Amino acid sequence: MPVLSSVTLELVYLVPHELRAPFSYVFLDQKQAGIFDKETKYKVLFAEIFQANLIAPQASYENKVIEFSNKNLDNFLFAVAF
């Protein structure tokens, strides 16, 4: 890969819908040494039967999709409670 080039990677992580409310989903993205100037976006999609009651930190929320964004300055933790 050429120096100063950029790459987009999309990773899909699926959790079975065998859950019943109330429950929480928490995700930790641990910053890796030597990785700079990286922006990561995380999307949480959920079944129509669930309603997000708490979203932290602030995120965009549209059409049952919650999107978080991280500038990779430190570890990043997000949580959604249903």
C-alpha positions in Angstrom: 0.0 0.0 0.0 1.4 3.4 -0.9 2.5 5.8 1.8 -0.2 8.3 3.0 -3.0 6.3 1.3 -6.2 5.5 3.1 -8.3 2.3 3.4 -11.9 1.7 4.4 -12.7 -1.4 6.3 -16.3 -2.5 7.1 -16.7 -5.2 9.8 -20.1 -6.6 10.5 -20.6 -8.2 13.9 -23.9 -9.9 14.5 -25.5 -10.8 17.9 -28.4 -13.2 17.9 -31.8 -11.7 18.7 -32.5 -14.1 21.6 -32.5 -11.2 24.1 -35.5 -9.8 26.0 -35.6 -6.3 27.3 -34.2 -5.0 29.6 -30.6 -5.6 28.5 -27.6 -3.5 27.5 -25.0 -3.8 24.8 -21.5 -2.4 25.6 -18.6 -2.2 23.2 -14.9 -1.3 23.9 -12.5 -0.4 21.1 -9.0 -0.4 22.6 -6.6 2.1 21.0 -3.7 0.4 19.4 -0.2 1.8 19.7 1.2 3.4 16.5 -2.2 4.0 14.9 -2.8 7.7 14.4 -5.3 9.8 12.5 -7.9 7.1 12.3 -11.7 7.7 12.4 -13.9 4.8 13.3 -17.7 4.7 12.9 -19.8 2.1 14.7 -23.4 1.3 13.9 -25.8 -0.5 16.1 -28.9 -1.9 14.4 -31.7 -3.6 16.3 -35.0 -5.3 15.8 -38.3 -3.4 15.7 -39.4 -4.9 19.0 -36.7 -3.1 20.9 -36.5 0.6 21.9 -33.2 2.3 22.9 -33.7 3.9 26.4 -30.1 5.1 26.9 -27.4 5.8 24.4 -23.9 6.8 25.7 -21.9 8.7 24.6 -23.9 11.0 22.3 -24.7 9.4 18.9 -26.9 9.9 15.9 -30.1 7.9 15.9 -32.2 7.5 12.8 -34.4 4.6 11.5 -33.4 2.1 14.2 -29.7 2.8 13.5 -27.5 4.3 16.2 -24.1 5.6 14.9 -21.1 6.5 17.0 -18.0 8.1 15.8 -14.5 8.0 17.3 -11.4 10.0 16.3 -9.1 7.3 18.0 -7.6 9.6 20.5 -8.0 7.1 23.3 -9.9 3.9 24.1 -13.6 4.2 23.1 -16.5 2.7 24.9 -20.1 2.9 24.0 -23.3 1.5 25.4 -26.9 1.1 24.5 -29.6 0.1 27.0 -32.9 -1.4 25.8 
